Amino acid sequence: MLYRTFIYLCIIIYLFSCKREIPSLWPSPHFILTSDKNTHFESNKLKGEIWIAGFVFTRCKSYCPIIVSELKKIDKQLDGKINIVLFSVDPEYDTPSILAKFKEDNNLKDNWILLTGSEDNIKEVVINGFKLGIGTNNGELFHSAKVALIDEEGIIRGFYQTTSRDEMEKLIKDIKILVN
């Protein structure tokens, strides 16, 4: 009886000590875009770093404030230890100076990298690289409210809906798994 209890206890300890595996989806896209500091920013600069990719535009009044707000909460919980990269889906309007003002107005720290580029380059990164939708409908921009988690090797590990509290909690858990 004591032996059986010991075995069950060992099994339970083993099961609770197992890390949940985060799937590896596909490599994040390579890009060279322009940052909010008006300098070229190449995706290779993120190698060796865990980072979150988000997709916003500065004039957005729908999902973008939610995306930024949720990412700020995550950034605060993680004490700024990972990079947050925001790709503008309105590159014709969102110049580096507009992005810099947006960064300042939203009190975003130095680990936040805001990027813009040509419309073709942004579409290549978002649609073909991250496999998320962007476009226009009756003159209005639309885009996904999901963010992507990318590991140190540049592999996309998951997508998380910023409008879902459960998804944001899962993102934090997944980041902590990757960090440890």
N, C-alpha and C positions, 0 to 999 in steps of 0.2 A: 504494500500500500504506500509506504513512504517513497519507495523507488518510483512508482507511477506518478506520484505528486511531483517529485523532482523532475521527471521527464516532461510533464505538462508545463511546469514552471519554466523550464529551459526553452520549450517551444514558444511559449508566450513572449519571453524575453527576446528571443531571436526575431519573432515576427515584428515586435515593436521597434527593434533596432535597425531593421531593414530600411534603407532609404528608398523613397519613391523615385522611380526613374522618370526623368523628364525626356520626352521624345526629342530626337534630332530630326528636324524637318528637311531643310536644304540650306545651302550656303547663302548668306546674306549677299546682296548685290554689291559689285564693285562700283564706286562712283567717285567722281571728282566734281565737287560743287563749290559754291561760294558761301562762306560763313557770315554770321552777323558781324564779324570783325573785318569784313571785306577782304578776306584772304581765301586762297584756295584751300579746300579741305578734302583730303583723300581718305577713303574708307580704310585704307591700310593703317591709318593713325589709330584706329580702334582695335587693332589686333592685340590680343593679350588682355583686353578689357571686356567686362560684362557691360552691356548697354541696352537701353530701351529705345526703340524707334517709334516715333509718333508722327502723325500727319495732320497738319493744321494750316490755317491761314489767318492772318492778323485781323481781317475785317469780319471774320466769322462770328456769328451771334448764336449759333446752335450748339454743335458738339464741341467746338474748340475750347470754349471756357471750361467745359467739363473735363476734357482731356488734360488741359493744363492743371486744373485744380487737383485732379486725382494723381497726376504725376508729381505734383508738389508735395502731396501727402506722403507718397512713397519715398520721394527724395528725402524728406524730413525723417521718416522712420529709419532709413538706411544711412542717415548722416552724410549725405552727399557722396557716398562711396562708389557710385556707378555713374556713368555718363548717360545723359538723356539727350537724344538727338531728335530734333523736330525738323521735319521736311515740310517746306511750304508747298501747298498744292495750288497756290496762286502766285507763281513766280513772276508774272508780269507786273504785279503790284508790289509784292513783297521783296523789295530791294534790300541789300544788306543794312542800309541805314534804317529802314522801316523795321526790320527784324531786331536791330540793336535797340530801338526805342521800345518795341514790344517786350524784349527781354528786360529792359530797365523798368518799364511800367508794371511788369508782373513780378518784379523782384526775383528773377531767376539767377541762380548762382553760376559760377564759372564752369561747373560740370554740365551745364546745359549748352548744347551746340545747336544753333538754329541755322538751317541751310536753305539756299535757294539756287536756282540755276535756270537754264532754258526750259521751256515747257516740255520739249522732247526729252531732255535729260531727266526731269522730274517724273514724267510718265514712265520712262524706262525703269527707273528705280522703284516706283510705287507699284505699277501694274505688272511689269515683267519680273522684277526682282522680289518684291514682297508679296506679289499676287493679290493685291487689294485694289478695289475699284476707286477711280476718281473720274470726274467728268463734269459736264454741265447739263442742266435741264431747264429749259426756258430762261436761259441766261444766268441761272443760279448754280454756283459750284456745289458739288456734293462729293463726299469722301467717307471713308470708313472711320468709325470711332474706336477701332481696335488699335492696340499698340502691340509691337513685337518685342520679344525678349531674345537677345543674341548673346551667345556665350563667347568665351575668350578666343575660340578658334574661328569665330565669324559664322557660326552655325545658328540658324533661327531655331529656337527651342519651343516657341509657342506664340499664340496670339491671344489677346485678352481684351474683352469688351470693357471699355472705360465707364460705361453706363451701368455696369453690374458690380455691386459691392462684392459679391462672391468671387467674381473674376479678378478683381483687384486684390483681394486677400490671397487668391491662388497665385497671382503674380509675385507677391511678396514672398510667399512660401517657396516658390520656384527659384527666385533670386537667392534666397538663403541656402537652398540646396546647392546651387551652383557655386556660391561663395565658399561653402564649407568643403 
